[in-house]
Each structure stands twice: as structure tokens, then as C-alpha cells.
């Protein structure tokens, strides 16, 4: 990203040049922090639940998490990731005056590549959006995670929408 373009985004122009520097810095910070946190959870736990990150008005980055709806009833039950993401969006919309940028980080399936991926969808209060995916797979021989190339993805505003 040193040249201002997201890897895999060739031909899409320099994303960084299309937004104010402070906005680009906030969104790139959320992307880097989100990918790193998800990778750490994968390596530590073999997976991760959806979570959010915010850049507070003072510049501090904070983690925001919600519990799966059925976690109290049966901690071993499958969780509804879509419901958790919806809850995160609701929580972020309700508290959006407290921060200037936010990102939702979740695990997705890239159907065409038949690969899991870390997905980070970031949004700034000025209306700028930014999203990226990082494919990954377990290497059973080495018991490690192998990560592909970070690529751009589309994103629509979900927090500052009214």
C-alpha cells in the first residue's frame, strides 16, 4: 500500500488520492488492525467471531464486540454470524457520535476461490468507504495458517446512512 493503492486493486486508481489524508489514515489503520486481530484469533483459536473496530474522536482505536445471541444457552452451539454483524451495525449506528471511523471484521467464504477470507469493511463519517479481503487456509501439515494476497472489495455505507 506504499503507493496509495490497495494490493490487487490495479486499474482502480489510487484509492488514497480520492479521500482526504486523515480519512485514508483512519481507514487504513482500521484495515491493518482488523486483519492483524483476525489473524491472531485464527492462530490462537482456529477461528474468530465478527467484531468491530472504531477510531474514536481522539484517534484511539477501540475494539467493539457482541456476544452470540444463544451463547448463554449453549456455549458449544453454532453462532449466527449474520445476526452478530447486524447487532454490531446497530450498536455502531447508535454510538456513531463517539467515533469518526469504524470497521466490521468477519470471516467470509469466497465462493469462486473456494476459500475462507478475512473481510474488513471500513467506513468514515465523511462518507468514505473501504473494504478488503484476505484469503486464508489451514496448512494441516505444518499446523499453521497460510494467507493469500490482500485484495480490494466493494463496500456500502452502513453506519452513517441517514
Secondary structure, DSSP 8 states (H G I E B T S, - for coil): -TTSS-TT-TTS--GGGGS-HHHHHHHHHHHHHHHHHHHHHHHHHS----EEEEEETTS-EEEE----TTTTT-TTS---HHHHHHHHHHHHHHTGGGEEEEEEEEEEEETTTTEEEEEEEEEETTS-EEEEEEEEEEETTTTEEEEEEEEEE-----SS--
